[in-house]
């Protein structure tokens, strides 16, 4: 093999490796971005915690946490917070509920995503337990109350960028999960719902 052919082969292999690396990064970008947001609170993503530190001694500081609910097109559920807002002391653990109902005559599965506004408060909003990112299946006519346990990190009061934050909104959006092919009572296939 001539020197020029070896050189062309190395260049071709290098280009193929770069393309393969770019394709790999494309598939990894969404999970890596999600991980980055969960670790840093970027883009209003609440952080996860095992437990609340307890209410602070920071006087009578209270933060209002409002709850919002949305349903993506195609999901026939009713979904709303049981209470519209609570007032919490930073560090205090709070438990609230959202209610979802399936008024249809068929089982329907959904999954929720969430965010916090203002975005700068996301790094201080910590969820201990919630129903997000877990498939929820509701049978015909079924209603469920889904818990969310959270606290606002007391450091929100020390950060000069968040000292003006007196209200935080936790917003959930439920999306319909694609139905897998099911077998009807008569033994025939049921078309998937999109």
PEDA-V208976 format. One line per field, one symbol per residue. ss: DSSP state (A for helix, B for strand, O for the rest). phi: phi as a letter, one per 20 degrees, with the letter a starting at -180 (. if undefined). A space follows every 10 residues. Layout:
# PEDA-V208976
ss = ???
phi = ???
This chain:
# PEDA-V208976
ss = OOAAAAAAAA AAAAAAAAAA AAAAAAAAAA AAAAAAAAAA OAAAOOBBOO OOOOOOOOOO OOBBBBBBBB BOOOOOBBBB BOOOBBBBOO OOOBBBBBBB BBOOOOOBBB BBBBBBBOAA AAAABBBBBO OOOOOBBBOO OOBBBBBBBB BBOAAAAOOO OOOOOOBBBB BBBBBBOOOO OBBOOOOOBB OOOO
phi = .fffffffff ffffffffff fffffffeff fffffgfffd mfmmefedbe befofeefmd fcdedecccc cfgndeedbb ffcfacdceg nefcdccddc cdeeecfcdb bddbbccfgf egfdedeeba efmcfdddfg mfccddecdb bdfgfffefg fdfefdccde cdcedfefef fddfgenefd ffed
